[in-house]
Amino acid sequence: MNVLLGFLFILILNFQIATIDARPSYLISSSVISVHESSSPATAPAPSMADSSHGIQADSPSNHHHHHSNKKLIIGLIAASSLMAVILLPLMCLMICRREKIFRSSKIRATRLDKLRGLPLSSFISRTNSTFKQNSQKPSVSVMDYTLLKTATNNFQESEILGSGGFGCVYKAQLGDNLFAAVKKLDNHSPDAFKEFQTEVDILSKVHHPNIITLLGYCVHDDTRLLVYELMQNGSLDTQLHGPSCGSNLTWYCRMKIALDTARWYLLGLEYLHEHCKQAVIHRDLKSSNILLDSRFNAKLSDFGLAVMDGANKNIKLSGTLGYVAPEYLLDGKLTDKSDVYAFGVVLLELLLRRRPVEKQKQPPSECQSLVTWAMPQLTDRSKIPGIIDPVIKDTMDLKHLYQVAAVAVLCLQPEPSYRPLITDVLHSLVPLVPVELGGTLRVGEVRVAAAVEP
């Protein structure tokens, strides 16, 4: 458009120059005549009226012809300018209309994206008729059809339940011939539960990490909210330690690998989230039931519904699981990334001792006892450590490695947050204890990852 306006401006300028060039011709000819007359000798006879009249009449045809040619030039320029204006004006109008249309459509598209952001539009999602519908705001996670998930879980039959908790139940779903998934059905309809649902989808749609559970899709149908994850064949660490198998499937090296996988998430996952979210993420609910194990006992962290951004922790409602909550958060409401380090230390105790974070005492009075309170005095005495560890793994490890893991757990469980190590330091302490075959640096013979591994 700028080029066209410039071309039009040049035409108008040429027109003005031509007009200026046309006017001085009369002045120049008259001045020449006057100069010629004044330069005549004084003795020359004065011209008569007839002579003057004859001279004027003699010059009139040339002047008239020059004026006529200039007039033709002016008319030609005006005609050319008018023609160009007739051609350019519609083009300019077309371009302006097109730009306005593009601006209007982009504004409408942005408005639609704003409406989809945050997942509050259950009516939009429930109207989905296709099996999968890609979300424009979160391209990595699919909006899934409720009817499909209902069929895949046999109408949410009890026989398909993989686990349950305060949120609801997790069902095994068959989405295809060889495609299985885990469907979490949220039964809590409170505003807090809906906010946790939003947080879960927001975070898991942004981060992809080998030690974080993969979110395949979600569904909002009326008041029902569903989250669809990859299926973890060996369930949770809590089930493996405290379930029917009583930890028999978890060897010493397997337990160290699980601890290393969890620490790796904090190191790599938090770096990823910090890069994309500009702030570190505090999980707030790290516990053995949220550490899931696949068919080869690779650990993946799940349940990010309570996660918050570090630095945005003012006036945050106290949440978490008793036994895993750091004392400064429980007593004073202070929440930092060191709060998750404390919870990691509790998980280390579970791996070592196979005891729950809070247990009822067998002898009266039947009060609950904290695992941390019971274990800390004994973990600081090396002579007592071999006697309190899980009998399943007793005498299966190098005692130096056992003492090192116990020392890491003690550091993570320090009451003062500033005394707890960074997760980077924890990772560096665990890597030498895990065989190379399992992702560490320890050189040993062929390692049996677990006593029983599903095909």
C-alpha positions as CSV (number, residue, x, y, z in Angstrom):
1,M,0.0,0.0,0.0
2,N,2.9,2.4,0.8
3,V,4.3,1.8,-2.8
4,L,0.9,2.7,-4.3
5,L,0.6,5.9,-2.2
6,G,4.1,6.9,-3.2
7,F,3.3,6.4,-6.9
8,L,0.2,8.5,-6.6
9,F,2.2,11.2,-4.8
10,I,4.7,11.3,-7.6
11,L,2.0,11.7,-10.2
12,I,0.5,14.7,-8.3
13,L,4.0,16.2,-7.9
14,N,4.6,15.9,-11.7
15,F,1.3,17.6,-12.3
16,Q,2.3,20.5,-10.1
17,I,5.7,20.8,-11.8
18,A,4.0,20.8,-15.2
19,T,1.7,23.6,-14.1
20,I,4.6,25.7,-12.8
21,D,6.5,25.1,-16.0
22,A,3.5,26.2,-18.1
23,R,3.0,29.5,-16.4
24,P,6.4,31.3,-16.8
25,S,6.4,31.1,-20.6
26,Y,4.2,34.2,-20.9
27,L,6.3,36.1,-18.5
28,I,9.5,35.2,-20.2
29,S,8.3,36.2,-23.6
30,S,7.0,39.5,-22.4
31,S,10.1,40.3,-20.5
32,V,12.2,39.5,-23.5
33,I,10.1,41.9,-25.5
34,S,10.4,44.7,-23.0
35,V,14.1,44.3,-22.7
36,H,14.4,44.3,-26.5
37,E,12.5,47.5,-26.7
38,S,14.4,49.3,-23.9
39,S,17.7,48.4,-25.4
40,S,16.8,50.2,-28.7
41,P,18.8,53.4,-29.5
42,A,17.2,56.7,-28.3
43,T,17.4,58.0,-31.9
44,A,15.3,55.2,-33.3
45,P,11.9,56.2,-34.4
46,A,9.1,55.2,-32.1
47,P,6.9,52.5,-33.5
48,S,3.5,53.4,-34.5
49,M,0.3,51.9,-33.2
50,A,-0.1,50.0,-36.3
51,D,3.4,48.5,-36.0
52,S,2.8,47.6,-32.4
53,S,-0.5,46.1,-33.3
54,H,1.1,44.1,-36.1
55,G,3.9,42.9,-33.8
56,I,1.4,41.6,-31.3
57,Q,-0.6,40.0,-33.9
58,A,2.5,38.3,-35.3
59,D,3.4,36.8,-31.9
60,S,-0.1,35.6,-31.0
61,P,-0.1,32.3,-33.0
62,S,3.1,30.9,-31.4
63,N,2.0,31.8,-27.9
64,H,-1.4,30.3,-28.6
65,H,0.2,27.1,-29.9
66,H,2.5,26.9,-26.8
67,H,-0.4,27.5,-24.5
68,H,-2.5,24.8,-26.3
69,S,0.3,22.2,-26.0
70,N,0.7,22.9,-22.2
71,K,-3.0,22.6,-21.8
72,K,-2.9,19.2,-23.5
73,L,-0.1,18.0,-21.2
74,I,-2.1,19.1,-18.1
75,I,-5.2,17.4,-19.4
76,G,-3.2,14.2,-20.1
77,L,-1.7,14.3,-16.6
78,I,-5.1,14.8,-15.0
79,A,-6.6,11.9,-17.1
80,A,-3.7,9.6,-16.2
81,S,-4.0,10.5,-12.5
82,S,-7.7,9.9,-12.5
83,L,-7.2,6.6,-14.2
84,M,-4.6,5.5,-11.7
85,A,-6.9,6.7,-8.8
86,V,-9.7,4.6,-10.3
87,I,-7.4,1.6,-10.4
88,L,-5.7,2.1,-7.0
89,L,-8.7,3.1,-4.9
90,P,-10.5,-0.2,-5.2
91,L,-7.3,-2.0,-4.5
92,M,-6.6,0.1,-1.4
93,C,-10.2,-0.5,-0.2
94,L,-9.8,-4.3,-0.8
95,M,-6.5,-4.4,1.2
96,I,-8.0,-2.4,4.1
97,C,-11.1,-4.7,4.2
98,R,-8.8,-7.8,4.2
99,R,-6.7,-6.5,7.0
100,E,-9.8,-5.7,9.1
101,K,-11.1,-9.2,8.5
102,I,-7.9,-10.8,9.5
103,F,-7.7,-8.7,12.7
104,R,-11.4,-9.5,13.5
105,S,-10.9,-13.3,13.0
106,S,-7.7,-13.3,15.2
107,K,-9.6,-11.4,17.9
108,I,-12.4,-14.0,17.8
109,R,-9.9,-16.8,17.9
110,A,-8.2,-15.3,20.9
111,T,-11.5,-14.9,22.7
112,R,-12.4,-18.6,22.1
113,L,-9.0,-19.7,23.5
114,D,-9.6,-17.5,26.6
115,K,-12.9,-19.3,27.1
116,L,-11.3,-22.7,26.8
117,R,-8.5,-21.9,29.2
118,G,-8.8,-23.4,32.7
119,L,-11.2,-26.2,31.6
120,P,-14.4,-24.8,33.2
121,L,-16.5,-25.5,30.1
122,S,-18.0,-28.8,30.9
123,S,-20.8,-28.2,28.5
124,F,-18.2,-27.8,25.6
125,I,-16.4,-31.0,26.6
126,S,-19.5,-33.1,27.1
127,R,-20.8,-32.2,23.6
128,T,-17.8,-34.0,22.1
129,N,-19.0,-36.8,20.0
130,S,-15.7,-38.1,18.7
131,T,-13.5,-40.6,20.6
132,F,-10.7,-38.2,20.9
133,K,-10.7,-34.5,20.4
134,Q,-7.5,-32.5,20.5
135,N,-7.6,-29.5,22.9
136,S,-6.4,-26.4,21.1
137,Q,-5.0,-24.9,24.4
138,K,-3.2,-28.1,25.4
139,P,-2.2,-30.0,22.3
140,S,-0.4,-32.8,24.2
141,V,-3.5,-34.0,26.1
142,S,-6.8,-35.2,24.5
143,V,-10.3,-34.5,25.5
144,M,-11.9,-38.0,25.7
145,D,-15.5,-39.1,25.3
146,Y,-17.3,-40.1,28.4
147,T,-19.2,-43.0,26.7
148,L,-15.9,-44.5,25.5
149,L,-14.4,-44.4,29.1
150,K,-17.6,-45.8,30.5
151,T,-17.5,-48.7,28.1
152,A,-13.8,-49.3,28.6
153,T,-14.2,-49.7,32.4
154,N,-17.3,-51.9,32.1
155,N,-19.5,-49.1,33.4
156,F,-17.0,-48.5,36.2
157,Q,-17.4,-52.0,37.7
158,E,-15.9,-52.7,41.1
159,S,-14.0,-55.6,39.5
160,E,-12.0,-53.1,37.5
161,I,-10.8,-51.0,40.5
162,L,-7.1,-50.7,40.8
163,G,-7.0,-48.5,43.9
164,S,-9.0,-45.8,45.8
165,G,-8.4,-42.8,47.9
166,G,-10.0,-39.6,49.1
167,F,-10.4,-38.4,45.5
168,G,-12.3,-41.5,44.3
169,C,-11.4,-44.7,42.6
170,V,-8.9,-45.7,39.8
171,Y,-10.2,-48.2,37.2
172,K,-8.5,-50.3,34.7
173,A,-9.7,-49.4,31.2
174,Q,-9.3,-51.2,27.9
175,L,-9.3,-48.6,25.1
176,G,-8.4,-51.1,22.3
177,D,-7.2,-54.6,21.6
178,N,-3.8,-54.1,23.3
179,L,-4.3,-50.6,24.7
180,F,-4.9,-50.4,28.5
181,A,-5.1,-47.3,30.7
182,A,-5.9,-46.2,34.2
183,V,-9.0,-44.0,34.7
184,K,-9.2,-41.9,37.8
185,K,-12.8,-41.0,38.6
186,L,-13.1,-38.0,40.9
187,D,-16.1,-38.4,43.3
188,N,-15.5,-35.2,45.2
189,H,-17.5,-32.3,43.7
190,S,-16.2,-29.5,45.9
191,P,-14.5,-26.4,44.5
192,D,-11.2,-27.5,45.9
193,A,-11.5,-30.9,44.1
194,F,-12.2,-29.1,40.8
195,K,-9.2,-26.8,41.3
196,E,-7.0,-29.9,41.9
197,F,-8.4,-31.4,38.7
198,Q,-7.4,-28.2,36.8
199,T,-3.9,-28.1,38.3
200,E,-3.3,-31.8,37.4
201,V,-4.2,-31.3,33.8
202,D,-2.3,-28.0,33.6
203,I,1.0,-29.4,34.9
204,L,0.9,-32.8,33.3
205,S,0.1,-31.3,29.9
206,K,3.2,-29.2,30.1
207,V,5.8,-31.6,31.3
208,H,7.0,-34.9,29.8
209,H,9.5,-36.7,31.8
210,P,10.5,-40.4,32.1
211,N,9.8,-40.3,35.9
212,I,6.4,-38.5,35.7
213,I,3.2,-40.3,34.9
214,T,1.8,-39.6,31.4
215,L,-1.6,-38.1,31.2
216,L,-3.3,-39.5,28.1
217,G,-6.5,-37.4,28.4
218,Y,-9.3,-36.1,30.5
219,C,-13.1,-35.8,30.4
220,V,-15.6,-33.5,32.1
221,H,-19.2,-34.8,31.8
222,D,-21.8,-33.0,33.9
223,D,-20.4,-33.3,37.4
224,T,-18.2,-36.2,36.6
225,R,-14.5,-35.6,36.1
226,L,-12.1,-38.3,34.7
227,L,-8.4,-38.4,34.3
228,V,-6.8,-41.0,32.0
229,Y,-3.2,-42.1,32.6
230,E,-0.9,-44.7,31.2
231,L,-1.3,-48.0,33.1
232,M,1.4,-48.8,35.6
233,Q,1.4,-52.6,35.9
234,N,2.9,-52.9,39.3
235,G,0.7,-50.4,41.0
236,S,2.0,-48.1,43.7
237,L,5.1,-48.3,45.9
238,D,2.6,-48.3,48.9
239,T,0.9,-51.4,47.5
240,Q,4.2,-53.2,46.9
241,L,5.5,-52.4,50.4
242,H,2.4,-52.7,52.5
243,G,0.2,-54.9,50.4
244,P,-0.1,-58.7,50.2
245,S,3.4,-59.1,48.8
246,C,4.9,-57.3,51.8
247,G,7.8,-56.0,49.7
248,S,9.0,-59.4,48.5
249,N,9.1,-58.1,44.9
250,L,11.4,-55.3,45.8
251,T,15.1,-56.1,46.1
252,W,17.6,-53.8,47.6
253,Y,18.8,-52.5,44.2
254,C,15.2,-52.2,43.1
255,R,14.4,-50.0,46.1
256,M,17.5,-47.8,45.4
257,K,16.4,-47.5,41.8
258,I,13.0,-46.3,42.9
259,A,14.5,-43.7,45.2
260,L,16.9,-42.6,42.4
261,D,14.0,-42.3,39.9
262,T,12.0,-40.1,42.3
263,A,15.1,-37.9,42.9
264,R,15.7,-37.6,39.2
265,W,12.2,-36.3,38.7
266,Y,13.0,-33.5,41.1
267,L,16.2,-32.7,39.4
268,L,15.1,-32.9,35.8
269,G,11.4,-32.4,36.1
270,L,11.7,-29.2,38.2
271,E,14.3,-27.8,35.7
272,Y,11.8,-28.5,32.9
273,L,8.9,-26.9,34.8
274,H,11.1,-24.0,35.9
275,E,12.0,-23.4,32.2
276,H,8.4,-23.4,31.1
277,C,6.6,-22.1,34.2
278,K,9.3,-19.7,35.2
279,Q,8.9,-21.0,38.8
280,A,9.7,-24.1,40.7
281,V,6.8,-26.5,41.5
282,I,6.2,-27.9,44.9
283,H,4.4,-31.2,44.8
284,R,3.0,-31.0,48.4
285,D,1.8,-34.6,48.3
286,L,4.9,-36.8,47.7
287,K,4.2,-40.2,49.3
288,S,4.6,-43.9,48.5
289,S,1.0,-44.2,47.1
290,N,1.8,-41.5,44.5
291,I,4.9,-43.3,43.3
292,L,3.8,-45.7,40.6
293,L,5.7,-48.6,39.2
294,D,5.6,-50.0,35.6
295,S,6.3,-53.6,34.5
296,R,10.0,-53.2,35.1
297,F,9.6,-51.3,38.4
298,N,10.6,-47.9,36.9
299,A,9.1,-45.3,39.3
300,K,6.9,-42.4,38.1
301,L,5.5,-39.7,40.3
302,S,1.8,-39.0,40.0
303,D,-1.0,-36.8,41.5
304,F,-0.1,-33.2,41.0
305,G,-3.4,-31.8,42.1
306,L,-2.0,-30.1,45.2
307,A,1.1,-28.8,43.5
308,V,1.8,-25.1,43.8
309,M,4.4,-22.7,42.4
310,D,7.2,-21.8,44.7
311,G,6.9,-18.2,45.8
312,A,3.1,-18.2,45.5
313,N,2.6,-19.9,48.8
314,K,0.9,-17.2,50.8
315,N,-2.5,-18.1,52.2
316,I,-2.4,-21.6,50.9
317,K,-4.6,-24.0,52.6
318,L,-2.8,-26.7,54.6
319,S,-2.8,-29.9,52.5
320,G,-1.0,-33.1,52.3
321,T,-0.8,-36.5,54.0
322,L,-0.1,-36.9,57.7
323,G,3.3,-38.4,58.2
324,Y,4.8,-36.8,55.1
325,V,4.1,-33.1,55.9
326,A,7.1,-31.1,56.9
327,P,7.0,-29.7,60.4
328,E,7.4,-26.0,59.3
329,Y,4.5,-26.4,56.9
330,L,2.3,-28.2,59.5
331,L,3.0,-25.8,62.4
332,D,3.7,-22.5,60.7
333,G,2.3,-22.8,57.2
334,K,5.8,-22.2,55.6
335,L,6.0,-24.0,52.3
336,T,9.2,-24.3,50.2
337,D,10.9,-26.9,48.0
338,K,12.6,-28.2,51.2
339,S,9.1,-29.4,52.2
340,D,9.2,-31.9,49.4
341,V,12.7,-33.0,50.5
342,Y,11.3,-33.9,53.9
343,A,8.6,-36.0,52.3
344,F,11.3,-37.7,50.2
345,G,13.1,-38.6,53.4
346,V,10.0,-40.3,54.7
347,V,9.8,-42.4,51.5
348,L,13.4,-43.4,52.0
349,L,12.5,-44.6,55.5
350,E,9.6,-46.7,54.0
351,L,12.0,-48.3,51.5
352,L,14.5,-49.1,54.3
353,L,12.1,-50.2,57.1
354,R,8.9,-51.1,55.3
355,R,6.9,-49.4,57.9
356,R,4.0,-46.9,57.4
357,P,4.7,-43.2,58.1
358,V,2.0,-43.2,60.9
359,E,1.3,-46.5,62.8
360,K,-0.9,-47.4,65.7
361,Q,1.0,-48.8,68.6
362,K,0.2,-52.4,69.4
363,Q,0.5,-51.9,73.2
364,P,-2.0,-49.6,75.0
365,P,-2.6,-46.8,74.9
366,S,-3.3,-47.4,71.2
367,E,-2.0,-44.1,70.0
368,C,-0.5,-43.3,66.6
369,Q,3.2,-43.0,66.4
370,S,5.2,-41.2,63.7
371,L,7.8,-43.2,61.9
372,V,10.2,-40.3,61.8
373,T,9.9,-39.9,65.6
374,W,10.6,-43.6,66.2
375,A,13.3,-44.1,63.6
376,M,15.5,-41.0,63.9
377,P,17.3,-41.9,67.2
378,Q,18.1,-45.4,65.9
379,L,19.3,-44.2,62.5
380,T,21.9,-42.1,64.1
381,D,23.4,-45.2,65.8
382,R,25.0,-47.4,63.1
383,S,24.9,-50.5,65.4
384,K,21.1,-50.4,65.5
385,I,20.4,-49.8,61.7
386,P,20.8,-53.5,60.6
387,G,18.3,-54.6,63.2
388,I,15.5,-52.3,62.1
389,I,15.6,-52.6,58.3
390,D,13.1,-54.7,56.4
391,P,13.8,-58.4,56.9
392,V,13.2,-58.9,53.2
393,I,16.3,-57.1,52.2
394,K,18.4,-57.8,55.4
395,D,21.9,-59.0,54.6
396,T,21.5,-58.3,50.9
397,M,23.5,-55.1,50.6
398,D,26.8,-53.7,51.4
399,L,26.6,-52.2,54.9
400,K,28.4,-49.1,53.8
401,H,25.7,-48.5,51.3
402,L,23.0,-49.0,53.9
403,Y,24.7,-46.5,56.2
404,Q,24.9,-44.0,53.4
405,V,21.2,-44.3,52.6
406,A,20.3,-44.0,56.2
407,A,22.5,-40.8,56.5
408,V,20.7,-39.3,53.5
409,A,17.3,-40.0,55.1
410,V,18.4,-38.4,58.4
411,L,19.6,-35.2,56.5
412,C,16.3,-35.0,54.6
413,L,14.3,-35.3,57.8
414,Q,16.0,-32.5,59.7
415,P,13.4,-30.3,61.5
416,E,15.1,-27.1,60.3
417,P,14.6,-26.7,56.5
418,S,17.9,-25.0,55.9
419,Y,19.7,-28.0,57.2
420,R,18.1,-30.3,54.7
421,P,20.2,-31.0,51.5
422,L,19.3,-29.9,48.0
423,I,17.8,-32.6,45.9
424,T,20.9,-32.4,43.6
425,D,23.0,-33.5,46.6
426,V,20.6,-36.4,47.3
427,L,20.8,-37.5,43.7
428,H,24.6,-37.5,43.7
429,S,24.6,-39.6,46.9
430,L,22.2,-42.2,45.4
431,V,23.7,-42.6,41.9
432,P,26.8,-44.6,43.1
433,L,24.5,-47.0,45.0
434,V,22.5,-48.1,41.9
435,P,23.9,-50.5,39.3
436,V,24.7,-49.3,35.8
437,E,22.1,-51.7,34.5
438,L,19.5,-49.8,36.5
439,G,20.7,-46.2,35.6
440,G,23.3,-45.7,38.3
441,T,27.1,-46.0,38.3
442,L,27.7,-49.0,40.5
443,R,29.6,-51.8,38.7
444,V,28.2,-55.2,39.8
445,G,27.3,-58.4,38.1
446,E,24.0,-59.1,36.5
447,V,21.3,-57.6,38.7
448,R,17.9,-59.1,39.3
449,V,15.7,-56.0,39.3
450,A,12.8,-57.8,41.1
451,A,11.9,-61.2,42.2
452,A,8.8,-61.2,40.0
453,V,8.3,-59.0,36.9
454,E,5.2,-59.1,34.9
455,P,5.8,-59.7,31.1
